[in-house]
Amino acid sequence: MRRRLRANVVAGAFLMLATLPGRTQGLGLVTEPMLDELSLDRIGYANVNLWASLLGALVCLPTGRLIDRIGLRPVAFVLLGGLALSTLGLSLHTGGITALFVWLFLSRAFGQSGLSVAAIASVAKSGSGRNAGALGAFSVLLSLLFIAAFVAVGASVSGSGWRTAWQQVAAGIGLFVLPLAFIVLREPGPSETSLSPEKADEGGLGLSEALRTPLFWIVSGAVASFAFASSGIGLFNEAILAEVGHPRETYHLFLAVTTGFALLGQGLCGWLGRRLPQPQLLGSALAAYALSLALLVRAADPLVLWTAAALTGLGAGFVTVLFFAIWGDAYGPRQLGRIQGVAQGLTVVASALGPLAFAAVQGWSGSYAPALLGLGFAALVFAIASFVLPFGNRTSAHHPA
């Protein structure tokens, strides 16, 4: 069982890495040279990307249902093959807004949505009560892989152009990650489908039952709110820091510091997740994130700035691990793929809308401060709600105390 879990941690990390060409951060690596070469309108591209993301989110739920019904491996193979082909298709795109929408939609659907659900399920379904620790290791490995991928793909874009870089990514998915998934990825065995004695009967809750619990909506709402804020900040981070007087070099260092603390937070959450209730850990992470958003408004002082960077990274690290881990421990494996599919879909929608909200608030008020403070308040509300969540078995998850 432990060997299977370790194998799925590695396989799941590479499955999530393969989502790179379907994620905003990955597409950001080729956006500028692609827009220049194809003479695309920036606003038009943003709208196409938004609708590709929103419609791609619809793939999360059927992906989770298919994982529950036919298993991880066949679903992962189809998604990896589809993502490799859609990435290659985008690299060969020569013009036309409709064709661009199709390639972006397929990349979002196969990558950001479908393959993300499969990657999370590969570890969560094999956890056998050790989800937080296993997913902490998964998150740390994933962060290191993404850092290496950003450097490698960025260098390829600079040296060989965006088309060659995207073709190399497509080849990596099809020729490396897909065979790796075939060799390493394992379905959870019968002994692994009971995450706790309380869920032994019927293997946990179904999707409809989970949707009737306060835990699902508080946790998914909290993480969607986090995704909404982090996507907006991620896109306009340089402008947010410039607003309080910091140059571009500070922005680059801010990214490095938050990444380092996110790795620390992922490892720490994986360790604490075996010892402390997960909703309370989520509440602590959201409280730290709320404080970091408030501090960014007053981040002209270097001490305030780096305190905000540390809290941002720690909060992000905790939220990432807990979002992966909490569903299996709360609801069991019976329809875990479907439950995670709905939760992932909500985060995809939130992350698509976040940048638009930040841009609208800045255009209306001339500052990003109202957006930061408003989302900080929302994070604090979700933090308080997380602290009072009942957790530990199906009965308490379904009937709040």
C-alpha positions as semicolon CSV with decimal commas, in nm:
position;residue;x (nm);y (nm);z (nm)
1;M;0,000;0,000;0,000
2;R;0,281;0,243;0,089
3;R;0,465;0,159;-0,232
4;R;0,148;0,225;-0,433
5;L;0,098;0,556;-0,255
6;R;0,456;0,666;-0,321
7;A;0,423;0,568;-0,688
8;N;0,102;0,769;-0,723
9;V;0,259;1,071;-0,552
10;V;0,528;1,074;-0,823
11;A;0,284;0,996;-1,106
12;G;0,034;1,255;-0,981
13;A;0,302;1,525;-0,964
14;F;0,396;1,462;-1,328
15;L;0,029;1,456;-1,430
16;M;-0,016;1,797;-1,270
17;L;0,307;1,922;-1,428
18;A;0,165;1,820;-1,767
19;T;-0,121;2,068;-1,714
20;L;0,131;2,352;-1,774
21;P;0,018;2,439;-2,130
22;G;-0,343;2,457;-2,010
23;R;-0,277;2,686;-1,713
24;T;-0,262;3,065;-1,702
25;Q;0,101;3,062;-1,581
26;G;0,202;2,828;-1,862
27;L;0,019;3,018;-2,134
28;G;0,179;3,334;-1,997
29;L;0,517;3,202;-2,114
30;V;0,410;3,225;-2,480
31;T;0,143;3,497;-2,472
32;E;0,356;3,799;-2,566
33;P;0,549;3,645;-2,858
34;M;0,231;3,476;-2,983
35;L;0,035;3,803;-2,978
36;D;0,317;3,983;-3,159
37;E;0,359;3,720;-3,431
38;L;-0,013;3,672;-3,495
39;S;-0,094;4,044;-3,457
40;L;-0,368;3,962;-3,209
41;D;-0,568;4,224;-3,021
42;R;-0,488;4,202;-2,650
43;I;-0,846;4,265;-2,531
44;G;-0,985;4,017;-2,782
45;Y;-0,734;3,755;-2,671
46;A;-0,824;3,815;-2,307
47;N;-1,193;3,758;-2,381
48;V;-1,122;3,441;-2,580
49;N;-0,904;3,313;-2,296
50;L;-1,174;3,392;-2,040
51;W;-1,445;3,196;-2,221
52;A;-1,206;2,911;-2,295
53;S;-1,133;2,891;-1,921
54;L;-1,498;2,909;-1,814
55;L;-1,619;2,650;-2,064
56;G;-1,316;2,432;-1,994
57;A;-1,416;2,422;-1,628
58;L;-1,725;2,222;-1,728
59;V;-1,497;1,926;-1,799
60;C;-1,411;1,887;-1,429
61;L;-1,735;1,713;-1,330
62;P;-1,750;1,448;-1,607
63;T;-1,379;1,380;-1,549
64;G;-1,444;1,305;-1,184
65;R;-1,742;1,085;-1,274
66;L;-1,533;0,887;-1,525
67;I;-1,252;0,839;-1,273
68;D;-1,502;0,696;-1,025
69;R;-1,655;0,464;-1,287
70;I;-1,368;0,340;-1,506
71;G;-1,056;0,430;-1,312
72;L;-0,764;0,671;-1,312
73;R;-0,539;0,520;-1,577
74;P;-0,771;0,521;-1,882
75;V;-0,893;0,871;-1,800
76;A;-0,537;0,999;-1,754
77;F;-0,429;0,846;-2,086
78;V;-0,710;1,016;-2,279
79;L;-0,648;1,351;-2,111
80;L;-0,272;1,338;-2,168
81;G;-0,319;1,244;-2,532
82;G;-0,575;1,519;-2,585
83;L;-0,356;1,778;-2,415
84;A;-0,049;1,682;-2,618
85;L;-0,247;1,717;-2,943
86;S;-0,411;2,047;-2,844
87;T;-0,072;2,190;-2,739
88;L;0,072;2,086;-3,074
89;G;-0,232;2,235;-3,247
90;L;-0,182;2,573;-3,079
91;S;0,187;2,570;-3,181
92;L;0,078;2,529;-3,546
93;H;-0,196;2,794;-3,530
94;T;-0,155;3,059;-3,800
95;G;-0,458;3,283;-3,759
96;G;-0,828;3,314;-3,696
97;I;-0,994;3,389;-3,364
98;T;-1,227;3,087;-3,383
99;A;-0,943;2,838;-3,428
100;L;-0,750;3,009;-3,147
101;F;-1,051;2,969;-2,918
102;V;-1,076;2,598;-3,002
103;W;-0,711;2,531;-2,918
104;L;-0,725;2,734;-2,597
105;F;-1,050;2,566;-2,492
106;L;-0,905;2,218;-2,551
107;S;-0,588;2,308;-2,362
108;R;-0,790;2,441;-2,070
109;A;-1,034;2,149;-2,074
110;F;-0,777;1,869;-2,100
111;G;-0,514;2,041;-1,886
112;Q;-0,627;2,292;-1,627
113;S;-0,957;2,114;-1,567
114;G;-0,956;1,743;-1,649
115;L;-0,594;1,650;-1,584
116;S;-0,587;1,851;-1,260
117;V;-0,876;1,641;-1,127
118;A;-0,697;1,320;-1,229
119;A;-0,370;1,431;-1,067
120;I;-0,536;1,513;-0,736
121;A;-0,740;1,192;-0,739
122;S;-0,430;0,981;-0,808
123;V;-0,300;1,063;-0,461
124;A;-0,622;1,127;-0,269
125;K;-0,776;0,793;-0,371
126;S;-0,464;0,608;-0,255
127;G;-0,418;0,791;0,075
128;S;-0,573;0,544;0,320
129;G;-0,596;0,805;0,593
130;R;-0,258;0,964;0,516
131;N;-0,381;1,223;0,268
132;A;-0,226;1,535;0,423
133;G;0,122;1,383;0,452
134;A;0,115;1,228;0,104
135;L;-0,029;1,540;-0,055
136;G;0,225;1,755;0,128
137;A;0,502;1,553;-0,041
138;F;0,307;1,572;-0,369
139;S;0,281;1,952;-0,344
140;V;0,650;2,002;-0,266
141;L;0,756;1,777;-0,556
142;L;0,508;1,951;-0,784
143;S;0,640;2,297;-0,694
144;L;0,998;2,190;-0,769
145;L;0,891;2,042;-1,103
146;F;0,703;2,358;-1,199
147;I;1,000;2,578;-1,109
148;A;1,225;2,367;-1,333
149;A;0,963;2,369;-1,611
150;F;0,919;2,748;-1,601
151;V;1,296;2,794;-1,636
152;A;1,330;2,537;-1,916
153;V;1,029;2,647;-2,120
154;G;1,113;3,015;-2,070
155;A;1,465;2,954;-2,200
156;S;1,326;2,764;-2,500
157;V;1,084;3,047;-2,582
158;S;1,369;3,300;-2,567
159;G;1,610;3,085;-2,767
160;S;1,394;2,904;-3,022
161;G;1,059;3,084;-3,027
162;W;0,721;3,007;-2,882
163;R;0,617;2,755;-3,149
164;T;0,922;2,535;-3,096
165;A;0,887;2,563;-2,719
166;W;0,522;2,454;-2,731
167;Q;0,605;2,166;-2,965
168;Q;0,869;2,052;-2,716
169;V;0,610;2,067;-2,438
170;A;0,367;1,861;-2,648
171;A;0,640;1,604;-2,714
172;G;0,726;1,590;-2,345
173;I;0,363;1,519;-2,255
174;G;0,312;1,255;-2,523
175;L;0,651;1,084;-2,513
176;F;0,741;1,110;-2,144
177;V;0,450;1,181;-1,911
178;L;0,201;0,950;-2,086
179;P;0,435;0,644;-2,076
180;L;0,533;0,734;-1,719
181;A;0,168;0,734;-1,618
182;F;0,121;0,396;-1,788
183;I;0,418;0,245;-1,601
184;V;0,391;0,413;-1,259
185;L;0,026;0,510;-1,200
186;R;-0,173;0,255;-1,003
187;E;-0,541;0,227;-0,925
188;P;-0,620;0,221;-0,549
189;G;-0,670;-0,134;-0,427
190;P;-0,975;-0,259;-0,233
191;S;-0,796;-0,215;0,098
192;E;-0,740;0,149;0,018
193;T;-1,099;0,246;-0,035
194;S;-1,174;0,304;0,331
195;L;-1,005;0,615;0,452
196;S;-1,130;0,576;0,807
197;P;-1,343;0,333;1,006
198;E;-1,624;0,585;1,011
199;K;-1,645;0,568;0,630
200;A;-1,611;0,193;0,596
201;D;-1,982;0,153;0,535
202;E;-2,066;0,237;0,173
203;G;-1,717;0,384;0,123
204;G;-1,813;0,738;0,219
205;L;-2,057;0,996;0,083
206;G;-2,179;1,047;-0,271
207;L;-2,167;1,378;-0,457
208;S;-2,527;1,477;-0,380
209;E;-2,474;1,404;-0,011
210;A;-2,147;1,598;-0,006
211;L;-2,315;1,898;-0,170
212;R;-2,565;1,907;0,117
213;T;-2,292;1,946;0,379
214;P;-2,172;2,284;0,505
215;L;-1,812;2,158;0,490
216;F;-1,816;2,130;0,112
217;W;-1,937;2,485;0,052
218;I;-1,722;2,646;0,317
219;V;-1,405;2,472;0,202
220;S;-1,472;2,503;-0,171
221;G;-1,586;2,863;-0,125
222;A;-1,273;2,943;0,075
223;V;-1,043;2,792;-0,185
224;A;-1,233;2,954;-0,474
225;S;-1,201;3,290;-0,296
226;F;-0,828;3,223;-0,255
227;A;-0,799;3,134;-0,627
228;F;-0,993;3,448;-0,721
229;A;-0,752;3,667;-0,521
230;S;-0,430;3,488;-0,615
231;S;-0,507;3,492;-0,989
232;G;-0,575;3,865;-0,981
233;I;-0,265;3,934;-0,775
234;G;-0,058;3,700;-0,992
235;L;-0,149;3,887;-1,310
236;F;-0,109;4,238;-1,165
237;N;0,154;4,173;-0,897
238;E;0,410;4,405;-1,051
239;A;0,155;4,687;-1,077
240;I;0,034;4,628;-0,718
241;L;0,387;4,663;-0,584
242;A;0,459;4,962;-0,810
243;E;0,153;5,131;-0,661
244;V;0,326;5,139;-0,321
245;G;0,661;5,246;-0,464
246;H;0,856;4,929;-0,549
247;P;1,048;4,870;-0,876
248;R;1,032;4,564;-1,103
249;E;1,335;4,409;-0,932
250;T;1,139;4,397;-0,607
251;Y;0,856;4,221;-0,786
252;H;1,092;3,946;-0,904
253;L;1,235;3,903;-0,555
254;F;0,882;3,900;-0,411
255;L;0,796;3,605;-0,637
256;A;1,106;3,417;-0,524
257;V;1,032;3,477;-0,154
258;T;0,667;3,373;-0,181
259;T;0,767;3,057;-0,372
260;G;1,017;2,964;-0,102
261;F;0,765;3,013;0,177
262;A;0,499;2,824;-0,022
263;L;0,732;2,523;-0,034
264;L;0,787;2,558;0,341
265;G;0,411;2,582;0,396
266;Q;0,342;2,271;0,189
267;G;0,588;2,061;0,385
268;L;0,471;2,200;0,718
269;C;0,105;2,141;0,632
270;G;0,179;1,785;0,530
271;W;0,338;1,725;0,872
272;L;0,071;1,909;1,074
273;G;-0,212;1,749;0,875
274;R;-0,146;1,421;1,052
275;R;-0,179;1,584;1,392
276;L;-0,434;1,866;1,373
277;P;-0,787;1,895;1,222
278;Q;-0,773;2,004;0,861
279;P;-1,047;2,273;0,878
280;Q;-0,857;2,446;1,158
281;L;-0,540;2,436;0,951
282;L;-0,735;2,586;0,661
283;G;-0,871;2,859;0,889
284;S;-0,519;2,945;1,007
285;A;-0,392;2,960;0,648
286;L;-0,680;3,185;0,539
287;A;-0,625;3,416;0,837
288;A;-0,257;3,448;0,740
289;Y;-0,356;3,516;0,380
290;A;-0,612;3,778;0,485
291;L;-0,341;3,957;0,683
292;S;-0,102;3,942;0,388
293;L;-0,360;4,109;0,160
294;A;-0,410;4,389;0,411
295;L;-0,035;4,434;0,448
296;L;0,015;4,468;0,072
297;V;-0,186;4,789;0,083
298;R;0,076;4,934;0,324
299;A;0,379;4,757;0,180
300;A;0,594;5,064;0,110
301;D;0,791;4,971;0,422
302;P;1,029;4,680;0,339
303;L;0,952;4,502;0,668
304;V;0,580;4,509;0,588
305;L;0,646;4,395;0,230
306;W;0,851;4,089;0,324
307;T;0,615;3,998;0,605
308;A;0,335;4,003;0,348
309;A;0,544;3,789;0,111
310;A;0,610;3,531;0,383
311;L;0,244;3,514;0,488
312;T;0,131;3,493;0,125
313;G;0,362;3,201;0,057
314;L;0,276;3,014;0,377
315;G;-0,097;3,062;0,323
316;A;-0,073;2,946;-0,038
317;G;0,127;2,639;0,060
318;F;-0,125;2,534;0,325
319;V;-0,429;2,599;0,104
320;T;-0,281;2,399;-0,183
321;V;-0,220;2,088;0,029
322;L;-0,553;2,109;0,212
323;F;-0,752;2,153;-0,108
324;F;-0,599;1,832;-0,236
325;A;-0,635;1,639;0,091
326;I;-0,955;1,740;0,263
327;W;-1,211;1,583;0,028
328;G;-1,096;1,224;0,065
329;D;-1,065;1,250;0,441
330;A;-1,405;1,417;0,478
331;Y;-1,613;1,215;0,233
332;G;-1,431;0,890;0,158
333;P;-1,349;0,742;-0,184
334;R;-1,692;0,631;-0,313
335;Q;-1,746;0,934;-0,540
336;L;-1,428;1,124;-0,462
337;G;-1,356;1,200;-0,827
338;R;-1,695;1,368;-0,875
339;I;-1,664;1,566;-0,553
340;Q;-1,317;1,688;-0,647
341;G;-1,440;1,763;-0,998
342;V;-1,704;2,006;-0,870
343;A;-1,459;2,170;-0,629
344;Q;-1,192;2,203;-0,901
345;G;-1,448;2,351;-1,140
346;L;-1,534;2,623;-0,890
347;T;-1,166;2,718;-0,850
348;V;-1,116;2,732;-1,228
349;V;-1,411;2,969;-1,267
350;A;-1,289;3,183;-0,978
351;S;-0,936;3,204;-1,113
352;A;-1,072;3,307;-1,455
353;L;-1,279;3,590;-1,306
354;G;-1,020;3,721;-1,058
355;P;-0,806;3,925;-1,300
356;L;-1,115;4,089;-1,451
357;A;-1,233;4,197;-1,106
358;F;-0,892;4,342;-1,017
359;A;-0,877;4,533;-1,345
360;A;-1,232;4,665;-1,300
361;V;-1,168;4,782;-0,942
362;Q;-0,843;4,952;-1,043
363;G;-1,015;5,122;-1,334
364;W;-1,298;5,241;-1,113
365;S;-1,097;5,358;-0,811
366;G;-0,749;5,413;-0,953
367;S;-0,605;5,167;-0,701
368;Y;-0,584;4,796;-0,628
369;A;-0,632;4,859;-0,255
370;P;-1,013;4,813;-0,248
371;A;-0,982;4,473;-0,415
372;L;-0,707;4,363;-0,176
373;L;-0,897;4,476;0,133
374;G;-1,229;4,333;0,017
375;L;-1,079;3,993;-0,059
376;G;-0,885;4,004;0,267
377;F;-1,215;4,047;0,451
378;A;-1,366;3,756;0,255
379;A;-1,069;3,536;0,346
380;L;-1,114;3,628;0,712
381;V;-1,483;3,535;0,702
382;F;-1,400;3,196;0,552
383;A;-1,125;3,151;0,811
384;I;-1,373;3,198;1,095
385;A;-1,620;2,961;0,929
386;S;-1,345;2,699;0,889
387;F;-1,262;2,709;1,261
388;V;-1,618;2,617;1,357
389;L;-1,659;2,338;1,099
390;P;-1,738;1,993;1,240
391;F;-1,506;1,733;1,094
392;G;-1,404;1,376;1,151
393;N;-1,680;1,145;1,028
394;R;-1,970;1,134;0,787
395;T;-2,230;1,217;1,051
396;S;-2,057;1,527;1,180
397;A;-1,976;1,643;0,829
398;H;-2,340;1,614;0,734
399;H;-2,494;1,759;1,046
400;P;-2,319;2,068;1,183
401;A;-2,285;2,091;1,556
